[in-house]
Amino acid sequence: MFGTAIRKIFIKPSNQPTDEIVILYGSHSGNSEFIAKEAQKYLKKNGLSATACDMAKYAFGKLMHEKSVLIVVSTQGEGDPPDSAQKFCKNLFAENAPSLTNLKFAVCALGDSSYEHFCQTGKNIDRRLAELGAVRFHRRVDCDAEFHQTASTWVSEVLGKYSGKTQSVPVQIHTESQHQLFPATVKEKCRLNEGSQSETYHITLAVDDPEFLYQPGDTVGIFPENQEELTDQILKQLNVAPESTIRFENKLVPLRKLLTTQLELTSISKKLLENYQELIQNPELKTLLTDEKSLHDYVRHRDVLDLLVEFPFSGNPEDFIAVLRKIQPRYYSIASSQRKHPGEVHLIVKLVQSEQNGRTRLGACSSYLSHWIEAGRKINVQLVSNESFRMQTGAFPMILIAAGTGIAPFRAFMEEQEQESSPGENWLIFGEKCRDFDFFYRHEWDGWQKENRLNRLDLAFSRDQAEKIYVQHKIEEQADEFYQWLNRGAHVYVCGSVSMGNEVRQAICRAMQKAGKMTEEESLEYWGKLIDSNRVHQDLY
């Protein structure tokens, strides 16, 4: 009793307001976390008390007691919050959300303007905080794929308002320091689905660095190179000789090499179009920029060559180059266990290919990995941790739902379990086009079934019958079994496209209505409870 009394005197209750600045981040690929921790660093350099916290680990009830909060959050899918921010957003947008009139806030939203719902999660949080009475002490900023300059300015301006200083520690957020680059060698490359209409490859990279330590569920980022044919067509459109040199970042460099290895050519964004319009002052492009629907469609289906053909440029090549953004990494789920394959990382890569605007367009990184680089080639890779997509160990079953190359992390899960003395309880629901060609790693899955490591397997091959069947149909077919697994504490993992993830969520809710005798509202509430208890893990792209 005496000890309790002493603690009450000397320890400040956790729900009392403090002068500490709380920086909440909701991250998917790590960018939001990186900016939040950089902001914390600069605030502390200026003598301010600050702490950075993952939204997933933040007790929402504390928000009404905070004085000052910075929000750094990304957007995924169709304007959805990342998994780590879902619980926070659910509480924030609830009808009974608390009044926040004592709170000051500022939001840094992250996204990619080549997507329709650019920075939507940050925009929604910014609006909702104001609705609840919180005071926006600095305007929201929306960071595009190349976020370093916008984020640096935001942190600098926020810092100035906190410190009251016109001159503070210079803020320079360099993305080069975000993820360490590890040298890797292409060890093996083989096609997984000979005879299929699409091309999918297994790629083995050798990474010898002892600091390259990954877990199942993690991803790697790879910087591709552009096809030389595309580069040459752009040079022709610019009316520039292939051997020309240009000044870039205070260095004289060959223009052809610059376009091939450092600049984004296969995708464009709204920001790029706005900057290009400032350069060429084209009335048709100006009109396009005012039509959101047409603009979104244009960004999705055009590349830099299309832009030059449709809105020609005739000025200094250096001015045009300044409009382009640097090549962004492409992320791939790791398809291997490091315990089983020390010194290696395995990837599953599907060639992205489409016919658009009268020519064949290839995905920059998928074509780079599957077609252009050969065994023995050296590349650099980033390692991106994905804490929200960790496999379960011990008593909890896992329901693994994948379409196409989304099977990658689940192969890693099973390989990891091979290293354990006792197998877990696993159910794979997998979908692709044709069983004969597209059942990736079929022999491995058959082996895990025989070893009783894979307890149940349901397959949905959409083109093997007249009526298309997808993974969501298998979930509804097995509604009773699915419900039983959930009642035994199963965790649900979903890996695939955003649209597939949405269909899976709806199918699970329908299955709960059928097997659990729930109303639609009750099934949605059930799904929400699964998320709140960290039993739903999604890796959607």
Secondary structure in CASP SS format (residue, H / E / C, confidence):
PFRMAT SS
TARGET T0000
AUTHOR 0000-0000-0000
METHOD secondary structure of the structure
MODEL  1
M C 1.00
F H 1.00
G H 1.00
T H 1.00
A H 1.00
I H 1.00
R H 1.00
K H 1.00
I H 1.00
F H 1.00
I C 1.00
K C 1.00
P C 1.00
S C 1.00
N C 1.00
Q C 1.00
P C 1.00
T C 1.00
D C 1.00
E C 1.00
I E 1.00
V E 1.00
I E 1.00
L E 1.00
Y E 1.00
G E 1.00
S C 1.00
H C 1.00
S C 1.00
G C 1.00
N H 1.00
S H 1.00
E H 1.00
F H 1.00
I H 1.00
A H 1.00
K H 1.00
E H 1.00
A H 1.00
Q H 1.00
K H 1.00
Y H 1.00
L H 1.00
K H 1.00
K H 1.00
N C 1.00
G C 1.00
L C 1.00
S C 1.00
A E 1.00
T E 1.00
A E 1.00
C E 1.00
D E 1.00
M H 1.00
A H 1.00
K H 1.00
Y C 1.00
A C 1.00
F H 1.00
G H 1.00
K H 1.00
L H 1.00
M H 1.00
H H 1.00
E C 1.00
K C 1.00
S E 1.00
V E 1.00
L E 1.00
I E 1.00
V E 1.00
V E 1.00
S E 1.00
T C 1.00
Q E 1.00
G C 1.00
E C 1.00
G C 1.00
D E 1.00
P C 1.00
P C 1.00
D H 1.00
S H 1.00
A H 1.00
Q H 1.00
K H 1.00
F H 1.00
C H 1.00
K H 1.00
N H 1.00
L H 1.00
F C 1.00
A C 1.00
E C 1.00
N C 1.00
A C 1.00
P C 1.00
S C 1.00
L C 1.00
T C 1.00
N C 1.00
L C 1.00
K E 1.00
F E 1.00
A E 1.00
V E 1.00
C E 1.00
A E 1.00
L E 1.00
G C 1.00
D C 1.00
S C 1.00
S C 1.00
Y C 1.00
E C 1.00
H C 1.00
F C 1.00
C C 1.00
Q H 1.00
T H 1.00
G H 1.00
K H 1.00
N H 1.00
I H 1.00
D H 1.00
R H 1.00
R H 1.00
L H 1.00
A H 1.00
E H 1.00
L C 1.00
G C 1.00
A C 1.00
V E 1.00
R E 1.00
F C 1.00
H C 1.00
R C 1.00
R C 1.00
V E 1.00
D E 1.00
C E 1.00
D C 1.00
A C 1.00
E C 1.00
F C 1.00
H H 1.00
Q H 1.00
T H 1.00
A H 1.00
S H 1.00
T H 1.00
W H 1.00
V H 1.00
S H 1.00
E H 1.00
V H 1.00
L H 1.00
G H 1.00
K H 1.00
Y H 1.00
S H 1.00
G C 1.00
K C 1.00
T C 1.00
Q C 1.00
S C 1.00
V C 1.00
P C 1.00
V C 1.00
Q C 1.00
I C 1.00
H C 1.00
T H 1.00
E H 1.00
S H 1.00
Q C 1.00
H C 1.00
Q C 1.00
L E 1.00
F E 1.00
P E 1.00
A E 1.00
T E 1.00
V E 1.00
K E 1.00
E E 1.00
K E 1.00
C E 1.00
R E 1.00
L C 1.00
N C 1.00
E C 1.00
G C 1.00
S C 1.00
Q C 1.00
S C 1.00
E C 1.00
T E 1.00
Y E 1.00
H E 1.00
I E 1.00
T E 1.00
L E 1.00
A E 1.00
V C 1.00
D C 1.00
D C 1.00
P C 1.00
E C 1.00
F C 1.00
L C 1.00
Y C 1.00
Q C 1.00
P C 1.00
G C 1.00
D C 1.00
T E 1.00
V E 1.00
G E 1.00
I E 1.00
F C 1.00
P C 1.00
E C 1.00
N C 1.00
Q C 1.00
E H 1.00
E H 1.00
L H 1.00
T H 1.00
D H 1.00
Q H 1.00
I H 1.00
L H 1.00
K H 1.00
Q H 1.00
L H 1.00
N C 1.00
V C 1.00
A C 1.00
P C 1.00
E C 1.00
S C 1.00
T E 1.00
I E 1.00
R E 1.00
F E 1.00
E C 1.00
N C 1.00
K E 1.00
L E 1.00
V E 1.00
P E 1.00
L H 1.00
R H 1.00
K H 1.00
L H 1.00
L H 1.00
T H 1.00
T H 1.00
Q C 1.00
L E 1.00
E C 1.00
L C 1.00
T C 1.00
S C 1.00
I C 1.00
S C 1.00
K H 1.00
K H 1.00
L H 1.00
L H 1.00
E H 1.00
N H 1.00
Y H 1.00
Q H 1.00
E H 1.00
L H 1.00
I H 1.00
Q C 1.00
N C 1.00
P H 1.00
E H 1.00
L H 1.00
K H 1.00
T H 1.00
L H 1.00
L H 1.00
T C 1.00
D C 1.00
E H 1.00
K H 1.00
S H 1.00
L H 1.00
H H 1.00
D H 1.00
Y H 1.00
V H 1.00
R H 1.00
H H 1.00
R C 1.00
D C 1.00
V H 1.00
L H 1.00
D H 1.00
L H 1.00
L H 1.00
V H 1.00
E H 1.00
F C 1.00
P C 1.00
F C 1.00
S C 1.00
G C 1.00
N C 1.00
P H 1.00
E H 1.00
D H 1.00
F H 1.00
I H 1.00
A H 1.00
V H 1.00
L C 1.00
R C 1.00
K E 1.00
I C 1.00
Q C 1.00
P C 1.00
R E 1.00
Y E 1.00
Y E 1.00
S E 1.00
I C 1.00
A C 1.00
S C 1.00
S C 1.00
Q C 1.00
R C 1.00
K C 1.00
H C 1.00
P C 1.00
G C 1.00
E E 1.00
V E 1.00
H E 1.00
L E 1.00
I E 1.00
V E 1.00
K E 1.00
L C 1.00
V C 1.00
Q E 1.00
S E 1.00
E E 1.00
Q E 1.00
N C 1.00
G C 1.00
R E 1.00
T E 1.00
R E 1.00
L E 1.00
G C 1.00
A H 1.00
C H 1.00
S H 1.00
S H 1.00
Y H 1.00
L H 1.00
S H 1.00
H H 1.00
W H 1.00
I C 1.00
E C 1.00
A C 1.00
G C 1.00
R C 1.00
K E 1.00
I E 1.00
N E 1.00
V E 1.00
Q E 1.00
L E 1.00
V E 1.00
S C 1.00
N C 1.00
E H 1.00
S H 1.00
F H 1.00
R C 1.00
M C 1.00
Q C 1.00
T C 1.00
G C 1.00
A C 1.00
F C 1.00
P C 1.00
M E 1.00
I E 1.00
L E 1.00
I E 1.00
A E 1.00
A E 1.00
G H 1.00
T H 1.00
G H 1.00
I H 1.00
A H 1.00
P H 1.00
F H 1.00
R H 1.00
A H 1.00
F H 1.00
M H 1.00
E H 1.00
E H 1.00
Q H 1.00
E H 1.00
Q C 1.00
E C 1.00
S C 1.00
S C 1.00
P C 1.00
G C 1.00
E C 1.00
N E 1.00
W E 1.00
L E 1.00
I E 1.00
F E 1.00
G E 1.00
E E 1.00
K C 1.00
C C 1.00
R H 1.00
D H 1.00
F H 1.00
D H 1.00
F C 1.00
F C 1.00
Y C 1.00
R H 1.00
H H 1.00
E H 1.00
W H 1.00
D H 1.00
G H 1.00
W H 1.00
Q H 1.00
K H 1.00
E C 1.00
N C 1.00
R C 1.00
L C 1.00
N C 1.00
R E 1.00
L E 1.00
D E 1.00
L E 1.00
A E 1.00
F E 1.00
S C 1.00
R C 1.00
D C 1.00
Q C 1.00
A C 1.00
E C 1.00
K C 1.00
I C 1.00
Y C 1.00
V H 1.00
Q H 1.00
H H 1.00
K H 1.00
I H 1.00
E H 1.00
E H 1.00
Q C 1.00
A H 1.00
D H 1.00
E H 1.00
F H 1.00
Y H 1.00
Q H 1.00
W H 1.00
L H 1.00
N H 1.00
R C 1.00
G C 1.00
A C 1.00
H E 1.00
V E 1.00
Y E 1.00
V E 1.00
C E 1.00
G E 1.00
S C 1.00
V H 1.00
S H 1.00
M H 1.00
G H 1.00
N H 1.00
E H 1.00
V H 1.00
R H 1.00
Q H 1.00
A H 1.00
I H 1.00
C H 1.00
R H 1.00
A H 1.00
M H 1.00
Q H 1.00
K H 1.00
A H 1.00
G C 1.00
K C 1.00
M C 1.00
T C 1.00
E H 1.00
E H 1.00
E H 1.00
S H 1.00
L H 1.00
E H 1.00
Y H 1.00
W H 1.00
G H 1.00
K H 1.00
L H 1.00
I H 1.00
D H 1.00
S C 1.00
N C 1.00
R C 1.00
V E 1.00
H E 1.00
Q E 1.00
D E 1.00
L E 1.00
Y C 1.00
END
